[in-house]
């Protein structure tokens, strides 16, 4: 099933900041485990995404991401950072994210393309907690090696991070 396409967001001056437009953007991004908020409703090119996984290692956590849509969108991907400390093989403790669709240039062809949408980004980030969780190509090598050494201890450390940083 293909995700519905998201209308182009024009930043910063051409955005219609009406309540109806904000409501449409929020509902376009909503997935059962995701919630979008706009810290400044006059700047629709900057928003936050909260993901609350409903399965897997990260169940029970609430993870905040900051998304900045550049003026050159959709020729370049949005800039995304995880604001919540997390023990994850594809998210560094400093917030950088390893997700192929966020790469401007990708040799495997799965990186950013002008046909991708912001909804693809939301779905991709959400999937980092389930089917895109990748221990074989990690950004956080320590987390990936921890999982290889001791899955139960990895799960415990994830839960400690959730308890301390992701509530």
MODELLER restraints for C-alpha pairs under 7 A, 6 or more apart:
rsr = mdl.restraints
at = mdl.atoms
rsr.add(forms.Gaussian(group=physical.xy_distance, feature=features.Distance(at['CA:5:A'], at['CA:117:A']), mean=6.22, stdev=0.5))
rsr.add(forms.Gaussian(group=physical.xy_distance, feature=features.Distance(at['CA:6:A'], at['CA:117:A']), mean=5.63, stdev=0.5))
rsr.add(forms.Gaussian(group=physical.xy_distance, feature=features.Distance(at['CA:6:A'], at['CA:118:A']), mean=6.33, stdev=0.5))
rsr.add(forms.Gaussian(group=physical.xy_distance, feature=features.Distance(at['CA:6:A'], at['CA:119:A']), mean=6.35, stdev=0.5))
rsr.add(forms.Gaussian(group=physical.xy_distance, feature=features.Distance(at['CA:9:A'], at['CA:45:A']), mean=6.91, stdev=0.5))
rsr.add(forms.Gaussian(group=physical.xy_distance, feature=features.Distance(at['CA:10:A'], at['CA:71:A']), mean=6.97, stdev=0.5))
rsr.add(forms.Gaussian(group=physical.xy_distance, feature=features.Distance(at['CA:11:A'], at['CA:45:A']), mean=5.73, stdev=0.5))
rsr.add(forms.Gaussian(group=physical.xy_distance, feature=features.Distance(at['CA:11:A'], at['CA:71:A']), mean=5.47, stdev=0.5))
rsr.add(forms.Gaussian(group=physical.xy_distance, feature=features.Distance(at['CA:12:A'], at['CA:43:A']), mean=6.60, stdev=0.5))
rsr.add(forms.Gaussian(group=physical.xy_distance, feature=features.Distance(at['CA:12:A'], at['CA:45:A']), mean=6.69, stdev=0.5))
rsr.add(forms.Gaussian(group=physical.xy_distance, feature=features.Distance(at['CA:17:A'], at['CA:41:A']), mean=6.62, stdev=0.5))
rsr.add(forms.Gaussian(group=physical.xy_distance, feature=features.Distance(at['CA:17:A'], at['CA:42:A']), mean=5.76, stdev=0.5))
rsr.add(forms.Gaussian(group=physical.xy_distance, feature=features.Distance(at['CA:26:A'], at['CA:36:A']), mean=5.89, stdev=0.5))
rsr.add(forms.Gaussian(group=physical.xy_distance, feature=features.Distance(at['CA:29:A'], at['CA:36:A']), mean=6.72, stdev=0.5))
rsr.add(forms.Gaussian(group=physical.xy_distance, feature=features.Distance(at['CA:29:A'], at['CA:119:A']), mean=5.77, stdev=0.5))
rsr.add(forms.Gaussian(group=physical.xy_distance, feature=features.Distance(at['CA:29:A'], at['CA:122:A']), mean=6.81, stdev=0.5))
rsr.add(forms.Gaussian(group=physical.xy_distance, feature=features.Distance(at['CA:33:A'], at['CA:51:A']), mean=5.58, stdev=0.5))
rsr.add(forms.Gaussian(group=physical.xy_distance, feature=features.Distance(at['CA:33:A'], at['CA:52:A']), mean=5.08, stdev=0.5))
rsr.add(forms.Gaussian(group=physical.xy_distance, feature=features.Distance(at['CA:33:A'], at['CA:53:A']), mean=5.77, stdev=0.5))
rsr.add(forms.Gaussian(group=physical.xy_distance, feature=features.Distance(at['CA:33:A'], at['CA:54:A']), mean=6.72, stdev=0.5))
rsr.add(forms.Gaussian(group=physical.xy_distance, feature=features.Distance(at['CA:34:A'], at['CA:49:A']), mean=6.71, stdev=0.5))
rsr.add(forms.Gaussian(group=physical.xy_distance, feature=features.Distance(at['CA:34:A'], at['CA:50:A']), mean=5.55, stdev=0.5))
rsr.add(forms.Gaussian(group=physical.xy_distance, feature=features.Distance(at['CA:34:A'], at['CA:51:A']), mean=4.56, stdev=0.5))
rsr.add(forms.Gaussian(group=physical.xy_distance, feature=features.Distance(at['CA:34:A'], at['CA:52:A']), mean=6.41, stdev=0.5))
rsr.add(forms.Gaussian(group=physical.xy_distance, feature=features.Distance(at['CA:35:A'], at['CA:49:A']), mean=5.67, stdev=0.5))
rsr.add(forms.Gaussian(group=physical.xy_distance, feature=features.Distance(at['CA:35:A'], at['CA:50:A']), mean=5.15, stdev=0.5))
rsr.add(forms.Gaussian(group=physical.xy_distance, feature=features.Distance(at['CA:35:A'], at['CA:51:A']), mean=6.66, stdev=0.5))
rsr.add(forms.Gaussian(group=physical.xy_distance, feature=features.Distance(at['CA:36:A'], at['CA:47:A']), mean=6.96, stdev=0.5))
rsr.add(forms.Gaussian(group=physical.xy_distance, feature=features.Distance(at['CA:36:A'], at['CA:48:A']), mean=5.69, stdev=0.5))
rsr.add(forms.Gaussian(group=physical.xy_distance, feature=features.Distance(at['CA:36:A'], at['CA:49:A']), mean=4.57, stdev=0.5))
rsr.add(forms.Gaussian(group=physical.xy_distance, feature=features.Distance(at['CA:36:A'], at['CA:50:A']), mean=6.43, stdev=0.5))
rsr.add(forms.Gaussian(group=physical.xy_distance, feature=features.Distance(at['CA:37:A'], at['CA:47:A']), mean=5.86, stdev=0.5))
rsr.add(forms.Gaussian(group=physical.xy_distance, feature=features.Distance(at['CA:37:A'], at['CA:48:A']), mean=5.26, stdev=0.5))
rsr.add(forms.Gaussian(group=physical.xy_distance, feature=features.Distance(at['CA:37:A'], at['CA:49:A']), mean=6.47, stdev=0.5))
rsr.add(forms.Gaussian(group=physical.xy_distance, feature=features.Distance(at['CA:38:A'], at['CA:44:A']), mean=6.75, stdev=0.5))
rsr.add(forms.Gaussian(group=physical.xy_distance, feature=features.Distance(at['CA:38:A'], at['CA:46:A']), mean=6.86, stdev=0.5))
rsr.add(forms.Gaussian(group=physical.xy_distance, feature=features.Distance(at['CA:38:A'], at['CA:47:A']), mean=4.63, stdev=0.5))
rsr.add(forms.Gaussian(group=physical.xy_distance, feature=features.Distance(at['CA:38:A'], at['CA:48:A']), mean=6.27, stdev=0.5))
rsr.add(forms.Gaussian(group=physical.xy_distance, feature=features.Distance(at['CA:39:A'], at['CA:47:A']), mean=6.39, stdev=0.5))
rsr.add(forms.Gaussian(group=physical.xy_distance, feature=features.Distance(at['CA:45:A'], at['CA:68:A']), mean=5.80, stdev=0.5))
rsr.add(forms.Gaussian(group=physical.xy_distance, feature=features.Distance(at['CA:45:A'], at['CA:69:A']), mean=4.81, stdev=0.5))
rsr.add(forms.Gaussian(group=physical.xy_distance, feature=features.Distance(at['CA:46:A'], at['CA:67:A']), mean=5.77, stdev=0.5))
rsr.add(forms.Gaussian(group=physical.xy_distance, feature=features.Distance(at['CA:46:A'], at['CA:68:A']), mean=4.59, stdev=0.5))
rsr.add(forms.Gaussian(group=physical.xy_distance, feature=features.Distance(at['CA:46:A'], at['CA:69:A']), mean=6.26, stdev=0.5))
rsr.add(forms.Gaussian(group=physical.xy_distance, feature=features.Distance(at['CA:47:A'], at['CA:66:A']), mean=6.10, stdev=0.5))
rsr.add(forms.Gaussian(group=physical.xy_distance, feature=features.Distance(at['CA:47:A'], at['CA:67:A']), mean=5.39, stdev=0.5))
rsr.add(forms.Gaussian(group=physical.xy_distance, feature=features.Distance(at['CA:47:A'], at['CA:68:A']), mean=6.69, stdev=0.5))
rsr.add(forms.Gaussian(group=physical.xy_distance, feature=features.Distance(at['CA:48:A'], at['CA:64:A']), mean=6.80, stdev=0.5))
rsr.add(forms.Gaussian(group=physical.xy_distance, feature=features.Distance(at['CA:48:A'], at['CA:65:A']), mean=5.53, stdev=0.5))
rsr.add(forms.Gaussian(group=physical.xy_distance, feature=features.Distance(at['CA:48:A'], at['CA:66:A']), mean=4.60, stdev=0.5))
rsr.add(forms.Gaussian(group=physical.xy_distance, feature=features.Distance(at['CA:48:A'], at['CA:67:A']), mean=5.91, stdev=0.5))
rsr.add(forms.Gaussian(group=physical.xy_distance, feature=features.Distance(at['CA:49:A'], at['CA:64:A']), mean=5.73, stdev=0.5))
rsr.add(forms.Gaussian(group=physical.xy_distance, feature=features.Distance(at['CA:49:A'], at['CA:65:A']), mean=5.05, stdev=0.5))
rsr.add(forms.Gaussian(group=physical.xy_distance, feature=features.Distance(at['CA:49:A'], at['CA:66:A']), mean=6.45, stdev=0.5))
rsr.add(forms.Gaussian(group=physical.xy_distance, feature=features.Distance(at['CA:50:A'], at['CA:62:A']), mean=6.37, stdev=0.5))
rsr.add(forms.Gaussian(group=physical.xy_distance, feature=features.Distance(at['CA:50:A'], at['CA:63:A']), mean=5.45, stdev=0.5))
rsr.add(forms.Gaussian(group=physical.xy_distance, feature=features.Distance(at['CA:50:A'], at['CA:64:A']), mean=4.55, stdev=0.5))
rsr.add(forms.Gaussian(group=physical.xy_distance, feature=features.Distance(at['CA:50:A'], at['CA:65:A']), mean=6.34, stdev=0.5))
rsr.add(forms.Gaussian(group=physical.xy_distance, feature=features.Distance(at['CA:51:A'], at['CA:62:A']), mean=5.59, stdev=0.5))
rsr.add(forms.Gaussian(group=physical.xy_distance, feature=features.Distance(at['CA:51:A'], at['CA:63:A']), mean=5.16, stdev=0.5))
rsr.add(forms.Gaussian(group=physical.xy_distance, feature=features.Distance(at['CA:51:A'], at['CA:64:A']), mean=6.56, stdev=0.5))
rsr.add(forms.Gaussian(group=physical.xy_distance, feature=features.Distance(at['CA:51:A'], at['CA:126:A']), mean=6.43, stdev=0.5))
rsr.add(forms.Gaussian(group=physical.xy_distance, feature=features.Distance(at['CA:52:A'], at['CA:60:A']), mean=6.82, stdev=0.5))
rsr.add(forms.Gaussian(group=physical.xy_distance, feature=features.Distance(at['CA:52:A'], at['CA:61:A']), mean=5.69, stdev=0.5))
rsr.add(forms.Gaussian(group=physical.xy_distance, feature=features.Distance(at['CA:52:A'], at['CA:62:A']), mean=4.53, stdev=0.5))
rsr.add(forms.Gaussian(group=physical.xy_distance, feature=features.Distance(at['CA:52:A'], at['CA:63:A']), mean=6.46, stdev=0.5))
rsr.add(forms.Gaussian(group=physical.xy_distance, feature=features.Distance(at['CA:53:A'], at['CA:59:A']), mean=5.08, stdev=0.5))
rsr.add(forms.Gaussian(group=physical.xy_distance, feature=features.Distance(at['CA:53:A'], at['CA:60:A']), mean=6.85, stdev=0.5))
rsr.add(forms.Gaussian(group=physical.xy_distance, feature=features.Distance(at['CA:53:A'], at['CA:61:A']), mean=6.77, stdev=0.5))
rsr.add(forms.Gaussian(group=physical.xy_distance, feature=features.Distance(at['CA:53:A'], at['CA:129:A']), mean=6.56, stdev=0.5))
rsr.add(forms.Gaussian(group=physical.xy_distance, feature=features.Distance(at['CA:56:A'], at['CA:130:A']), mean=6.47, stdev=0.5))
rsr.add(forms.Gaussian(group=physical.xy_distance, feature=features.Distance(at['CA:57:A'], at['CA:155:A']), mean=6.13, stdev=0.5))
rsr.add(forms.Gaussian(group=physical.xy_distance, feature=features.Distance(at['CA:57:A'], at['CA:158:A']), mean=6.95, stdev=0.5))
rsr.add(forms.Gaussian(group=physical.xy_distance, feature=features.Distance(at['CA:58:A'], at['CA:129:A']), mean=6.51, stdev=0.5))
rsr.add(forms.Gaussian(group=physical.xy_distance, feature=features.Distance(at['CA:58:A'], at['CA:158:A']), mean=6.95, stdev=0.5))
rsr.add(forms.Gaussian(group=physical.xy_distance, feature=features.Distance(at['CA:61:A'], at['CA:162:A']), mean=5.27, stdev=0.5))
rsr.add(forms.Gaussian(group=physical.xy_distance, feature=features.Distance(at['CA:61:A'], at['CA:166:A']), mean=5.05, stdev=0.5))
rsr.add(forms.Gaussian(group=physical.xy_distance, feature=features.Distance(at['CA:61:A'], at['CA:167:A']), mean=5.78, stdev=0.5))
rsr.add(forms.Gaussian(group=physical.xy_distance, feature=features.Distance(at['CA:62:A'], at['CA:166:A']), mean=4.99, stdev=0.5))
rsr.add(forms.Gaussian(group=physical.xy_distance, feature=features.Distance(at['CA:62:A'], at['CA:167:A']), mean=5.63, stdev=0.5))
rsr.add(forms.Gaussian(group=physical.xy_distance, feature=features.Distance(at['CA:63:A'], at['CA:84:A']), mean=5.56, stdev=0.5))
rsr.add(forms.Gaussian(group=physical.xy_distance, feature=features.Distance(at['CA:63:A'], at['CA:166:A']), mean=5.88, stdev=0.5))
rsr.add(forms.Gaussian(group=physical.xy_distance, feature=features.Distance(at['CA:64:A'], at['CA:82:A']), mean=5.99, stdev=0.5))
rsr.add(forms.Gaussian(group=physical.xy_distance, feature=features.Distance(at['CA:64:A'], at['CA:83:A']), mean=5.30, stdev=0.5))
rsr.add(forms.Gaussian(group=physical.xy_distance, feature=features.Distance(at['CA:64:A'], at['CA:84:A']), mean=5.57, stdev=0.5))
rsr.add(forms.Gaussian(group=physical.xy_distance, feature=features.Distance(at['CA:65:A'], at['CA:80:A']), mean=6.73, stdev=0.5))
rsr.add(forms.Gaussian(group=physical.xy_distance, feature=features.Distance(at['CA:65:A'], at['CA:81:A']), mean=5.54, stdev=0.5))
rsr.add(forms.Gaussian(group=physical.xy_distance, feature=features.Distance(at['CA:65:A'], at['CA:82:A']), mean=4.36, stdev=0.5))
rsr.add(forms.Gaussian(group=physical.xy_distance, feature=features.Distance(at['CA:65:A'], at['CA:83:A']), mean=5.41, stdev=0.5))
rsr.add(forms.Gaussian(group=physical.xy_distance, feature=features.Distance(at['CA:66:A'], at['CA:80:A']), mean=5.63, stdev=0.5))
rsr.add(forms.Gaussian(group=physical.xy_distance, feature=features.Distance(at['CA:66:A'], at['CA:81:A']), mean=5.29, stdev=0.5))
rsr.add(forms.Gaussian(group=physical.xy_distance, feature=features.Distance(at['CA:66:A'], at['CA:82:A']), mean=6.41, stdev=0.5))
rsr.add(forms.Gaussian(group=physical.xy_distance, feature=features.Distance(at['CA:66:A'], at['CA:83:A']), mean=6.75, stdev=0.5))
rsr.add(forms.Gaussian(group=physical.xy_distance, feature=features.Distance(at['CA:67:A'], at['CA:78:A']), mean=6.53, stdev=0.5))
rsr.add(forms.Gaussian(group=physical.xy_distance, feature=features.Distance(at['CA:67:A'], at['CA:79:A']), mean=5.73, stdev=0.5))
rsr.add(forms.Gaussian(group=physical.xy_distance, feature=features.Distance(at['CA:67:A'], at['CA:80:A']), mean=4.63, stdev=0.5))
rsr.add(forms.Gaussian(group=physical.xy_distance, feature=features.Distance(at['CA:67:A'], at['CA:81:A']), mean=6.77, stdev=0.5))
rsr.add(forms.Gaussian(group=physical.xy_distance, feature=features.Distance(at['CA:68:A'], at['CA:78:A']), mean=5.61, stdev=0.5))
rsr.add(forms.Gaussian(group=physical.xy_distance, feature=features.Distance(at['CA:68:A'], at['CA:79:A']), mean=5.09, stdev=0.5))
rsr.add(forms.Gaussian(group=physical.xy_distance, feature=features.Distance(at['CA:68:A'], at['CA:80:A']), mean=6.49, stdev=0.5))
rsr.add(forms.Gaussian(group=physical.xy_distance, feature=features.Distance(at['CA:69:A'], at['CA:78:A']), mean=4.59, stdev=0.5))
rsr.add(forms.Gaussian(group=physical.xy_distance, feature=features.Distance(at['CA:69:A'], at['CA:79:A']), mean=6.47, stdev=0.5))
rsr.add(forms.Gaussian(group=physical.xy_distance, feature=features.Distance(at['CA:70:A'], at['CA:78:A']), mean=6.08, stdev=0.5))
rsr.add(forms.Gaussian(group=physical.xy_distance, feature=features.Distance(at['CA:74:A'], at['CA:114:A']), mean=5.10, stdev=0.5))
rsr.add(forms.Gaussian(group=physical.xy_distance, feature=features.Distance(at['CA:75:A'], at['CA:113:A']), mean=6.90, stdev=0.5))
rsr.add(forms.Gaussian(group=physical.xy_distance, feature=features.Distance(at['CA:75:A'], at['CA:114:A']), mean=5.08, stdev=0.5))
rsr.add(forms.Gaussian(group=physical.xy_distance, feature=features.Distance(at['CA:76:A'], at['CA:104:A']), mean=6.14, stdev=0.5))
rsr.add(forms.Gaussian(group=physical.xy_distance, feature=features.Distance(at['CA:76:A'], at['CA:112:A']), mean=6.94, stdev=0.5))
rsr.add(forms.Gaussian(group=physical.xy_distance, feature=features.Distance(at['CA:77:A'], at['CA:102:A']), mean=5.69, stdev=0.5))
rsr.add(forms.Gaussian(group=physical.xy_distance, feature=features.Distance(at['CA:77:A'], at['CA:104:A']), mean=6.30, stdev=0.5))
rsr.add(forms.Gaussian(group=physical.xy_distance, feature=features.Distance(at['CA:77:A'], at['CA:112:A']), mean=5.92, stdev=0.5))
rsr.add(forms.Gaussian(group=physical.xy_distance, feature=features.Distance(at['CA:81:A'], at['CA:95:A']), mean=5.20, stdev=0.5))
rsr.add(forms.Gaussian(group=physical.xy_distance, feature=features.Distance(at['CA:81:A'], at['CA:96:A']), mean=5.59, stdev=0.5))
rsr.add(forms.Gaussian(group=physical.xy_distance, feature=features.Distance(at['CA:81:A'], at['CA:97:A']), mean=6.58, stdev=0.5))
rsr.add(forms.Gaussian(group=physical.xy_distance, feature=features.Distance(at['CA:82:A'], at['CA:95:A']), mean=4.36, stdev=0.5))
rsr.add(forms.Gaussian(group=physical.xy_distance, feature=features.Distance(at['CA:82:A'], at['CA:96:A']), mean=6.58, stdev=0.5))
rsr.add(forms.Gaussian(group=physical.xy_distance, feature=features.Distance(at['CA:83:A'], at['CA:95:A']), mean=6.03, stdev=0.5))
rsr.add(forms.Gaussian(group=physical.xy_distance, feature=features.Distance(at['CA:84:A'], at['CA:165:A']), mean=6.42, stdev=0.5))
rsr.add(forms.Gaussian(group=physical.xy_distance, feature=features.Distance(at['CA:84:A'], at['CA:166:A']), mean=6.38, stdev=0.5))
rsr.add(forms.Gaussian(group=physical.xy_distance, feature=features.Distance(at['CA:85:A'], at['CA:93:A']), mean=5.72, stdev=0.5))
rsr.add(forms.Gaussian(group=physical.xy_distance, feature=features.Distance(at['CA:85:A'], at['CA:165:A']), mean=5.95, stdev=0.5))
rsr.add(forms.Gaussian(group=physical.xy_distance, feature=features.Distance(at['CA:86:A'], at['CA:93:A']), mean=6.07, stdev=0.5))
rsr.add(forms.Gaussian(group=physical.xy_distance, feature=features.Distance(at['CA:86:A'], at['CA:161:A']), mean=5.95, stdev=0.5))
rsr.add(forms.Gaussian(group=physical.xy_distance, feature=features.Distance(at['CA:87:A'], at['CA:93:A']), mean=6.94, stdev=0.5))
rsr.add(forms.Gaussian(group=physical.xy_distance, feature=features.Distance(at['CA:87:A'], at['CA:143:A']), mean=6.28, stdev=0.5))
rsr.add(forms.Gaussian(group=physical.xy_distance, feature=features.Distance(at['CA:87:A'], at['CA:158:A']), mean=5.52, stdev=0.5))
rsr.add(forms.Gaussian(group=physical.xy_distance, feature=features.Distance(at['CA:87:A'], at['CA:161:A']), mean=6.60, stdev=0.5))
rsr.add(forms.Gaussian(group=physical.xy_distance, feature=features.Distance(at['CA:88:A'], at['CA:140:A']), mean=6.73, stdev=0.5))
rsr.add(forms.Gaussian(group=physical.xy_distance, feature=features.Distance(at['CA:88:A'], at['CA:143:A']), mean=5.87, stdev=0.5))
rsr.add(forms.Gaussian(group=physical.xy_distance, feature=features.Distance(at['CA:89:A'], at['CA:134:A']), mean=6.71, stdev=0.5))
rsr.add(forms.Gaussian(group=physical.xy_distance, feature=features.Distance(at['CA:89:A'], at['CA:135:A']), mean=5.89, stdev=0.5))
rsr.add(forms.Gaussian(group=physical.xy_distance, feature=features.Distance(at['CA:89:A'], at['CA:138:A']), mean=4.97, stdev=0.5))
rsr.add(forms.Gaussian(group=physical.xy_distance, feature=features.Distance(at['CA:89:A'], at['CA:139:A']), mean=5.90, stdev=0.5))
rsr.add(forms.Gaussian(group=physical.xy_distance, feature=features.Distance(at['CA:89:A'], at['CA:140:A']), mean=4.68, stdev=0.5))
rsr.add(forms.Gaussian(group=physical.xy_distance, feature=features.Distance(at['CA:89:A'], at['CA:141:A']), mean=6.41, stdev=0.5))
rsr.add(forms.Gaussian(group=physical.xy_distance, feature=features.Distance(at['CA:89:A'], at['CA:143:A']), mean=5.05, stdev=0.5))
rsr.add(forms.Gaussian(group=physical.xy_distance, feature=features.Distance(at['CA:89:A'], at['CA:144:A']), mean=4.97, stdev=0.5))
rsr.add(forms.Gaussian(group=physical.xy_distance, feature=features.Distance(at['CA:90:A'], at['CA:97:A']), mean=6.04, stdev=0.5))
rsr.add(forms.Gaussian(group=physical.xy_distance, feature=features.Distance(at['CA:90:A'], at['CA:98:A']), mean=5.07, stdev=0.5))
rsr.add(forms.Gaussian(group=physical.xy_distance, feature=features.Distance(at['CA:90:A'], at['CA:134:A']), mean=6.63, stdev=0.5))
rsr.add(forms.Gaussian(group=physical.xy_distance, feature=features.Distance(at['CA:90:A'], at['CA:138:A']), mean=5.19, stdev=0.5))
rsr.add(forms.Gaussian(group=physical.xy_distance, feature=features.Distance(at['CA:90:A'], at['CA:139:A']), mean=4.93, stdev=0.5))
rsr.add(forms.Gaussian(group=physical.xy_distance, feature=features.Distance(at['CA:90:A'], at['CA:140:A']), mean=5.98, stdev=0.5))
rsr.add(forms.Gaussian(group=physical.xy_distance, feature=features.Distance(at['CA:91:A'], at['CA:97:A']), mean=4.61, stdev=0.5))
rsr.add(forms.Gaussian(group=physical.xy_distance, feature=features.Distance(at['CA:91:A'], at['CA:98:A']), mean=6.21, stdev=0.5))
rsr.add(forms.Gaussian(group=physical.xy_distance, feature=features.Distance(at['CA:91:A'], at['CA:139:A']), mean=6.23, stdev=0.5))
rsr.add(forms.Gaussian(group=physical.xy_distance, feature=features.Distance(at['CA:91:A'], at['CA:140:A']), mean=6.26, stdev=0.5))
rsr.add(forms.Gaussian(group=physical.xy_distance, feature=features.Distance(at['CA:92:A'], at['CA:139:A']), mean=6.20, stdev=0.5))
rsr.add(forms.Gaussian(group=physical.xy_distance, feature=features.Distance(at['CA:92:A'], at['CA:140:A']), mean=5.21, stdev=0.5))
rsr.add(forms.Gaussian(group=physical.xy_distance, feature=features.Distance(at['CA:98:A'], at['CA:139:A']), mean=6.03, stdev=0.5))
rsr.add(forms.Gaussian(group=physical.xy_distance, feature=features.Distance(at['CA:100:A'], at['CA:110:A']), mean=5.90, stdev=0.5))
rsr.add(forms.Gaussian(group=physical.xy_distance, feature=features.Distance(at['CA:100:A'], at['CA:111:A']), mean=4.91, stdev=0.5))
rsr.add(forms.Gaussian(group=physical.xy_distance, feature=features.Distance(at['CA:101:A'], at['CA:110:A']), mean=5.96, stdev=0.5))
rsr.add(forms.Gaussian(group=physical.xy_distance, feature=features.Distance(at['CA:101:A'], at['CA:111:A']), mean=4.13, stdev=0.5))
rsr.add(forms.Gaussian(group=physical.xy_distance, feature=features.Distance(at['CA:101:A'], at['CA:112:A']), mean=4.75, stdev=0.5))
rsr.add(forms.Gaussian(group=physical.xy_distance, feature=features.Distance(at['CA:102:A'], at['CA:111:A']), mean=6.20, stdev=0.5))
rsr.add(forms.Gaussian(group=physical.xy_distance, feature=features.Distance(at['CA:102:A'], at['CA:112:A']), mean=5.72, stdev=0.5))
rsr.add(forms.Gaussian(group=physical.xy_distance, feature=features.Distance(at['CA:103:A'], at['CA:111:A']), mean=4.94, stdev=0.5))
rsr.add(forms.Gaussian(group=physical.xy_distance, feature=features.Distance(at['CA:103:A'], at['CA:112:A']), mean=5.63, stdev=0.5))
rsr.add(forms.Gaussian(group=physical.xy_distance, feature=features.Distance(at['CA:104:A'], at['CA:111:A']), mean=6.07, stdev=0.5))
rsr.add(forms.Gaussian(group=physical.xy_distance, feature=features.Distance(at['CA:104:A'], at['CA:112:A']), mean=5.19, stdev=0.5))
rsr.add(forms.Gaussian(group=physical.xy_distance, feature=features.Distance(at['CA:105:A'], at['CA:111:A']), mean=6.11, stdev=0.5))
rsr.add(forms.Gaussian(group=physical.xy_distance, feature=features.Distance(at['CA:135:A'], at['CA:144:A']), mean=5.11, stdev=0.5))
rsr.add(forms.Gaussian(group=physical.xy_distance, feature=features.Distance(at['CA:138:A'], at['CA:144:A']), mean=6.29, stdev=0.5))
rsr.add(forms.Gaussian(group=physical.xy_distance, feature=features.Distance(at['CA:146:A'], at['CA:154:A']), mean=5.93, stdev=0.5))
rsr.add(forms.Gaussian(group=physical.xy_distance, feature=features.Distance(at['CA:147:A'], at['CA:154:A']), mean=5.27, stdev=0.5))
